[in-house]
């Protein structure tokens, strides 16, 4: 199993990818419209749901992928946003899937990872499953929506592989 120091190192690499990017990959301005691939728009956010077989990724891989789309991993800031996302997952019949969020405590406190047009922020809204977060065996530093908990928040090892949702905050 991967140790916490390795997780911190991987997180730093993912942050460097987000901040530095590759030439021509990351936009320099925040978008005012949803890109074509982001088929779901709600209020001032666009979402790209990645559920296809083979799209499962570690938290680090998912975070880096979202950055290549000029987006960030799903950030649930309000009850309304949580229930909207939950409704979309249910409508598409994907309630059996675990889904990464951008939340982690790799730095020692729960925060949203941030990304293009969204700064790293402390976690304010929560919808934890019963008994969570529990940091089982001291290795659970990332949050996903956990299928057995009716898609409530659960902390889990960041190197687990799950589906994920990228989000773009519109200007």
C-alpha positions as CSV (number, residue, x, y, z in Angstrom):
1,X,0.0,0.0,0.0
2,X,1.1,3.5,-0.7
3,X,2.3,5.7,2.2
4,X,1.2,9.2,3.1
5,X,4.5,10.7,1.9
6,X,4.0,9.2,-1.5
7,X,0.5,10.5,-1.6
8,X,1.7,14.0,-0.8
9,X,4.4,13.7,-3.5
10,X,1.8,12.6,-6.1
11,X,-0.5,15.4,-5.0
12,X,2.3,17.9,-5.6
13,X,3.0,16.5,-9.0
14,X,-0.7,16.8,-9.9
15,X,-0.7,20.4,-8.7
16,X,2.4,21.1,-10.9
17,X,0.6,19.6,-13.9
18,X,-2.4,21.8,-13.2
19,X,-0.3,25.0,-12.6
20,X,2.2,24.5,-15.4
21,X,0.3,22.4,-17.8
22,X,1.6,21.7,-21.2
23,X,1.9,24.3,-23.9
24,X,-1.5,24.9,-25.5
25,X,-3.4,22.6,-23.1
26,X,-4.6,25.0,-20.3
27,X,-6.6,28.1,-21.1
28,X,-5.4,31.4,-19.7
29,X,-8.9,32.8,-19.2
30,X,-12.0,31.5,-17.5
31,X,-14.7,30.3,-19.8
32,X,-18.1,32.0,-20.3
33,X,-19.6,28.9,-22.1
34,X,-19.6,25.2,-21.6
35,X,-17.2,23.3,-24.0
36,X,-18.9,20.8,-26.2
37,X,-17.8,17.7,-24.2
38,X,-19.3,19.2,-21.0
39,X,-22.9,18.2,-21.7
40,X,-24.4,19.2,-18.4
41,X,-24.8,22.8,-17.2
42,X,-26.2,23.8,-13.9
43,X,-26.2,27.4,-12.7
44,X,-22.7,28.7,-13.2
45,X,-21.0,25.3,-13.7
46,X,-20.5,22.8,-16.5
47,X,-19.9,19.1,-15.8
48,X,-18.2,16.3,-17.7
49,X,-19.3,12.9,-16.3
50,X,-16.8,10.1,-16.9
51,X,-18.5,6.8,-16.5
52,X,-17.5,4.8,-19.5
53,X,-15.7,1.5,-18.9
54,X,-12.0,2.1,-18.7
55,X,-12.4,5.7,-17.4
56,X,-11.8,4.8,-13.8
57,X,-8.8,6.7,-12.4
58,X,-7.0,7.4,-9.2
59,X,-7.7,10.7,-7.6
60,X,-4.4,12.1,-8.9
61,X,-5.1,10.8,-12.5
62,X,-8.6,12.2,-12.4
63,X,-7.4,15.6,-11.1
64,X,-4.8,15.8,-13.8
65,X,-7.2,14.8,-16.5
66,X,-9.7,17.4,-15.5
67,X,-6.9,20.0,-15.6
68,X,-6.2,19.0,-19.3
69,X,-9.9,19.9,-19.9
70,X,-9.4,23.4,-18.3
71,X,-11.5,22.1,-15.4
72,X,-11.2,20.7,-11.9
73,X,-12.6,17.7,-10.1
74,X,-16.1,18.0,-8.9
75,X,-16.5,20.6,-6.1
76,X,-19.7,20.3,-4.1
77,X,-20.2,23.7,-2.5
78,X,-23.9,23.6,-1.5
79,X,-26.7,21.2,-0.7
80,X,-28.4,22.3,-3.9
81,X,-25.3,21.3,-6.0
82,X,-25.0,17.9,-4.1
83,X,-28.6,17.0,-4.8
84,X,-28.4,18.2,-8.4
85,X,-25.3,15.9,-9.1
86,X,-27.0,13.1,-7.2
87,X,-30.1,13.5,-9.4
88,X,-28.0,13.4,-12.6
89,X,-26.2,10.2,-11.4
90,X,-29.6,8.6,-10.6
91,X,-31.1,9.7,-13.9
92,X,-28.3,8.0,-15.9
93,X,-28.7,4.9,-13.8
94,X,-25.1,5.2,-12.4
95,X,-25.9,4.9,-8.7
96,X,-23.7,1.8,-8.5
97,X,-20.6,3.8,-9.3
98,X,-18.3,5.5,-6.9
99,X,-17.4,9.0,-8.0
100,X,-14.3,11.1,-7.1
101,X,-14.7,14.6,-5.8
102,X,-11.9,17.2,-5.7
103,X,-11.8,17.1,-1.9
104,X,-8.8,15.9,0.0
105,X,-6.9,16.3,3.2
106,X,-3.4,15.6,1.8
107,X,-2.2,18.9,3.2
108,X,-3.6,18.1,6.6
109,X,-7.0,19.8,6.3
110,X,-10.1,19.1,4.2
111,X,-10.1,21.3,1.1
112,X,-11.1,21.4,-2.5
113,X,-8.2,20.9,-4.9
114,X,-8.9,23.8,-7.1
115,X,-7.9,24.2,-10.7
116,X,-8.5,26.5,-13.6
117,X,-10.8,29.4,-12.6
118,X,-11.3,27.8,-9.1
119,X,-9.0,28.5,-6.2
120,X,-8.2,25.9,-3.6
121,X,-10.8,26.4,-0.8
122,X,-11.7,24.9,2.6
123,X,-14.5,22.4,2.7
124,X,-17.7,24.2,3.9
125,X,-20.5,21.9,2.8
126,X,-20.4,18.2,3.7
127,X,-22.7,15.3,3.2
128,X,-20.8,12.5,4.9
129,X,-21.9,8.9,5.1
130,X,-22.4,7.5,8.7
131,X,-19.2,7.4,10.7
132,X,-17.2,9.3,8.1
133,X,-14.6,10.6,7.7
134,X,-12.7,7.9,9.5
135,X,-9.3,7.8,7.9
136,X,-9.2,4.1,8.1
137,X,-5.7,2.8,8.7
138,X,-4.4,6.3,8.3
139,X,-4.5,6.1,4.5
140,X,-7.8,7.8,3.5
141,X,-7.1,11.3,2.3
142,X,-9.4,11.8,-0.7
143,X,-13.2,12.0,-0.9
144,X,-15.6,10.2,-3.2
145,X,-19.3,9.8,-3.4
146,X,-19.6,6.2,-2.1
147,X,-22.2,3.9,-3.7
148,X,-22.9,1.8,-0.6
149,X,-23.6,5.0,1.4
150,X,-26.2,6.2,-1.2
151,X,-23.5,8.4,-2.8
152,X,-22.8,10.3,0.4
153,X,-19.2,11.5,1.0
154,X,-16.6,9.0,2.2
155,X,-12.9,9.3,2.7
156,X,-10.8,6.7,0.9
157,X,-7.3,6.0,-0.3
158,X,-6.4,8.4,-3.2
159,X,-4.9,5.6,-5.3
160,X,-8.2,3.8,-5.5
161,X,-9.7,3.9,-9.0
162,X,-13.2,5.3,-9.5
163,X,-15.3,7.2,-12.1
164,X,-15.1,11.0,-11.8
165,X,-16.8,14.3,-12.8
166,X,-14.9,17.3,-14.1
167,X,-16.4,20.8,-13.4
168,X,-15.8,24.2,-15.0
169,X,-16.9,27.3,-13.1
170,X,-18.1,29.8,-15.6
171,X,-17.4,33.5,-15.3
